[in-house]
Amino acid sequence: MKQAKRKSVLLFMFCLILVLTACSGNNGTTEQPDTTKKEVEPSKKQITLTFQNHYPDATDVQHKVMQQITDDYMAANPHIKVEVDSLNIDQQKIKLKTQAASNDMPDITVVNAAAQMAPFVEGGKLASLNDILERDGLGESFHSGILDYYTFDDNVYALPDGNNIAVIYYNKELFEQAGVAIPATYDDLIKAAETFNSKKIIPMVVGEKETWTGSYFFMNILLRLAGPGYLNDVQNKTKDFMDPAFIESVAKFRQFIEAKGFQEGATSYDYDSAESLFTSGQAAMYFMGTWATGAMDEADVKGKVGVFPFPTVDGKGDPNEYMLGPGTGFALAANSEHLEEAKDFLHYFMTNYPKVSFDFKNAVGVAQVVQGDFVQAGYSQLAIDVLDIFKQVKGGDIAFDNTMDPSTTQTHLNSIQNLFVSSIPPEDTAREHQNAFAANNQ
């Protein structure tokens, strides 16, 4: 699995090139899904599938895409009802663990890639999806390398919806109003936060109630100071969390919090409520994966948002190296009473996901080949700018929770969240990480 992950990071550039190649040069000729509403055949038994997902906000474009495909499927298969259970990421993770422990998982669920899904695979909780990937060429629709993050012993156990990078979105009007230039360094970012605060503008938003969001920001500092592959070196025990680069990354992260770089009460905001501060025009910046691009184009800030890469830190790091997002993947419960029907639904969902996403103007960073010309389809300048950034990507790292074992990851997420509310010495935070890693990797 570790070799697969390394291979996948190396292949990421190739994946992104494929994204850009696939997104130009034709006019969206993907076959239309069969959405014809049909009558229930008397011989077919009524079946209910449960579909757990990460799209809780019904006004968000990602939720709309999910709901559209699900509704289309039910219209074409009237004997099957799909009950949607939409939760934020942290809620869903906790619920799924509880459900897995009691062998009561939903028919279709969501898992994080690589290390985070390993316990579910090793526990026999997930069904292999190799057969539906071979059906109608579905497997070939995914960008090269992306499925490696979800593959164990040659079996694919989840199908991702995204293939993204992390960027900083910014409100052009608020930057102009405050007289702030795009930060090129981390010191610039802190000075920008101070300026925005003096103008009573929220500098940056984070939904730290969902702890992965702060970790995502922190990991970009670590990427700049330690370089790509640091966590793999820790796993291989050639480095540890007492490394000066890790300790300094904690200190830099805390420095941004102390500068009131994030909104007040950040730990009480979840992903959606934090994002809404930015999309409603109240905040100047938003660090997030490029999957958020579609939400910008449906909000009050439409036409006002630009994007730039995470800056260098103390002159270190390459701005063209990014936090890479292999996304989360849809998986099926191995013990589902309706496994074949769940496989049929997931095959339909993923077959139609690129086309419906493109139609909703939410196809930036999709894990599958998208048939369509973004410019001709009327995608926003922001979307085009994001696609241009993809052209410059040289590589990077994947998130902490996609790399480390779940127990060490939970310690990490709690430690990062604690930095928002208490002044813990960076060395103590690093030691907490090291002790957890040592205990979980003997």
N, C-alpha and C positions, 0 to 999 in steps of 0.2 A: 504493500500500500504506500509506504514512504517513497519507494522508487516511482510509483505511479504519480504521486503528488509532484515530485521534482520534475518529472517529465511534463506534467501538465503546465507547470509554471513556465518551463522553457517553450512550450507550445503556445503560450498565451498570445505572443506577438502574432504568430501565424493565424490564430483564431481571430484576432482583431482585424487583420488584413482581410480575412474572409468575410467578416462582418461588413466591411466597407465595400468590398468587391460585390458582394451579394446585394447590397442596398442601392445599387445604381445600375443603369443600363437597361431597365425594362420598366414596364408600366403596371406591375402588380397582376400577374396572370395566374396567381394561385387559384386552384380549383375551389369553387364556392362550396361551403358546407351545405349538407342537406338539412334545411331548417323547416321543411314542410311538416306541418302538424298532422299527425296521423291518428287514426282511431285505434283503440286497444283491441288487439286480437283476442277473442274469447279464450283461446287455448293457452295464452301466455299468463303466467302467474305475476301478480303485482309484486314488485321488489322495491325496497327502499335502501339506497346507499347513503352513507354518511361521508361528507366531504369536508375535512378540516383544512383550513388554509390561513394564510397570513394577511388577508385583505379585509380588515375590520371596518374600514371607513367606506360606507356606501357611496359617498360623493367622490371618492378617489378613482382615478381612471383605471388603476390596476384591479380594483374591485369590479368596476363596470365590465372590464374585459372578461374576468372570471365568470361573472353572472351571465353575460351574454352567451358564452360558450355553453355554460351549464343549461341555460334555458333552451338553447338550440338543440342540445342533446335530448332533453326531456321531450321536446316537441317531436323529435324524430323517433323517440323510443317511449311511447306513452305508458308502457307497462312499468317503466322505471322512474321512481321519484328520487331526486338527489337532494338530501337535506344538507344545507350549507351551515357549517360552524366556523365563523370567521373570528379570529382572535389576534391580539397583537403577539409579537414574537415571543416575549418572555412568558406570557400567559400560556401560549400554545406549548412551549417547551415543557413547562411544569405539568400541564394537563396530560400531555402525551406520555411523559414518564410514569405518571400515576396509572394511566390507562394500560400502558405496556406491562406494568407490574401486576395488574389484575387480569391480564389477557383480554382486555376490553377495548382494544384500539379501534378507531374509526376505520371504515373500509379504505378510504383514501386520506392520507395525511401529508404532512410536510416535515422534512428533516434537513438539518444542516449537513453540508458536505463533509467528507473525509473523517477526521477524528471524532466529530460529534455524532455521526451516525454509526460508528463502529460498534458500540454496545448493542444497538438494535439488530444489526446484522449478526453479530456473534451470538446473540440470544435467540436467533431464529425468528425474530418478530416480523421481518420484512420479506415479501415475495420477490423472487427474481423477475426482472422485467425483460429478459433477453428475448422472449417469444414475441412480445408486442413490438420490440424494436425491429424485429425482422419482418413485421407485417407492413406491407405497402411502403417499404423504404423509410419508415419513421426514423430508424437509427441514423440514416444518412443525412437527415435534416439538421442534425446537431453539428455545431462547429467542432472541428477536430480538436481532440484533447479534453473537451469540457466534461465528457462522461467519465473520464478517468477518476475524477474526484468522487464519483459515486459507484466505483467499481471495486469489488472485493472478489479475489479468486476467479476472475473472468466473468463474474456475474454483476450486472448492473441492477442496483436496488432502488434508484430514484432518478427522476427525470427533471432537470433544472429548467426554470423559466428565464433566468437571467445570466448574463456574462458581462459584468460591469467593471468600472473603475470608480474610485472615490475622488471627488472634486469639491471645490468650494464655489457654490453659487453665490452671486452677490447682486444686490439691488442697485442698479446704476443710478437711479434718482437719488437714493440716500447717500451714495458715495459722493455724488456731485454736490449735494446739499451740504455735506460735512467737509468737503474739500479733501477727501481722502483718495490717494492713489492705490492702485492694486498692489497689495503687499508682495514684495519679491523675497523677503526674508521673514523669519519667525519674529525677529525684533520689530519689523514693520507691522506684523500682524498684531502684536501687543500694543504698539503705538496707535494703530488704527482703532483698537478696542477702547483705548483711553479717550481718543478723540470722539468716537461715537457716544461714549458715556457722557462726555461733557456737553454733547448736543441732545442728551436725553433720547438717544436712539439705541435700541438693543443691538450690541455688536454682532453676536452670533447666537444661534439657537441650537440646543441639543435636547433630545428627549431621554434624559438619563434615568427616568423611571424604568425604561427598558435599557438595562445596563450595557448592552452591546454597543450602543451609540457612542458613549464616552470612550469605550475601548477602541472603537474604529478611529476616532480622532487621535487618541494616544498612539496607536500603532503607526500612524504616519510620521509622528515625531521619531519613534524608534527606527522606522525605516530610513529616515534621513541620517540619524546619528550612528546606527549600527550597520546599515546596509542590508540588502536582501539576504534572506536565508538565516538570519540570526536565530529564530526559533527552532529551525531544523538543527542548527549547531547545538542548541541547548538540549534538544531531544537526543542528539548523538553524544552528549556530555563532553563536547569539546569546548563549550562555553557554559556559563551558568547565569542566573539572574542577578548575581552580585557584580556582573560586568559593569565597568564604569559607564558604558553607553546606555545601559538600561537604567542605572541610577540617575543619570543626567536626564534621560527622557522623562522620568517621573517628575524630576524637579522642574523641567520645562512645562510639563502639563500643568503642574500646580501653579506655576507662574502665570499662566493664562487665566486660570480660575481666580487667582488673587487680583488680577487686573480687571476682574469682572467682565471677562471676555464672553462668558455665556450669560443667558438671561437669569434673573433672580429666581431662586426656587427651582433650578433645573431638574433636580431629582424628583420633582412632583409632576413633571411633564412626560407623557409618553410620546411615541414617535409622531402620531397624528397631531396631537395638540401642539407639539413643538414646531412641526412643519407648518402648521397653520399660522403661527406667528410670522413666519417668513412669507408665506404665500399671500397673507393679508396685508403685506407691506409694512409690518411693524419692526422688522429686524433687517440688518444690513447684510448678514452673511449666513450661510447654511452649508455645513460640511456634510456631504451625503454621497451615496452611490448614484451613478448616472441613471438608475431606474427612476429617480425622482423627477427627471426632466419632463415627463408627460404631465405631472401634477402642476408644474409651473405654468404650463401652457393652458391650463384650464382655470387658473386662479386670477385674483385681482392683479397680481404682478405680471401678468402676461405682457410680453413685449418690453419689460423693464429689467429682465434678468440676464446677467452675463455669467461667465464661468472662468475660473482660473485654477491652475494646479496648486497643490499644497507647496508652500515656499521652502526654501532651504533653511536649515537650522544651524546656526553658528558657522555658516559657510560650508556645511557638509550636506551631502545628498544631491541627487539628480532630480530636478522637478519632473523629469519625464519618466520617473519610476513611480508607480502608483500602488495603492492598496487595490489588489485585484479581487473581484467578486465573482466567484463561480456560482453564486446564487444559493438558493435553497431548492430542494428537489421534491417533487411529488412522489410519494411511495405508497405501497399497498400493504395492508396487514396480511401476513402470511396465513393467519387463521380466519380470514374473512369468510363468512357463510356464503357470500356472493362474490367469490374471487374472480370468476370468469367475467361476470358483469362489470366488476370494478376495473378489470383490465380493459374491457371494451370501452368503458367511459374514459379511462386515462388515455387510451390510444386516440380516441376522438378528440379529447381536450388538447393534447399536444400536437396533433395533426393540424388543428385549426388555430392554435395559439398565435403563430406568426402572422397569419392573415388578419385575424380579428384585432390583434395588437396594432398592426399597421393601419387598419381602418380607423382605430381610435387615436391615431397619432401617438402611440405609446410603444413604438418598436425600436427605440434606441436602447441597445444593450440586451437584446433578446438572445437567448442561448442557441437559437436555431437560425438557419438561413432565412432571411426575409426577402421575399420577392416584391420589389417595388422601388420606385425612384422617389426618394424623400423630398427632393426639391419640387418635382412635378406634382407630388401629392400635397404640397402646401405645408410641409413641416415648417416649424418656426425657425428663426435665425438661431435661437438658443440650441435647438436640436442639431442644426447644421454645425454650429460651433463645437458642440460636444463630439460630433462625429469627426470633426477636424482634429480634436485633441486625441482621439483614438489613434490617429495616424502617427502621433509622436511618441506613443507608449513604447518604452524600451524594456519594460518588465516590472518587477516589484515583488510584493509578498501577498499572501492571503491572510485573512483575519486570524486573530489569536484563537478564537473558538473553532476555527476550521483546522487548526494545526495541533493544538494540545489536547491531552485527555480531558474528559469532562470535569473531573474533580479539580484538577489544577486550573482549568478554565474558570470554574465557579469562584475559586479563590481570587483569581485575577479580576473578574468582573466586580466582586465585592470590594476589592482593594481600590480599584479605580473609582468606584462610586463613593467610597469613603473620603477620597481626596476632595470631593465637592463640599464636604461638610466638616472636615477636621484637618488640622495642620499636622500631618504625620510626617516625620523625617523620611526623605526618599530612601535612605538606607533600610529603614524598617519595612517600607513597602516592598523593596526588593527582597529582603530576607523572608518576608511572608510568602512571596512567590517561590523562593528557593526551597523553603521548608515544605511547601505543598507539593512541589515537583518531586522532591526527594522521597516524600512519603508515598507518592502515587507511582513512582517509577523505580522501585528497588530491584 
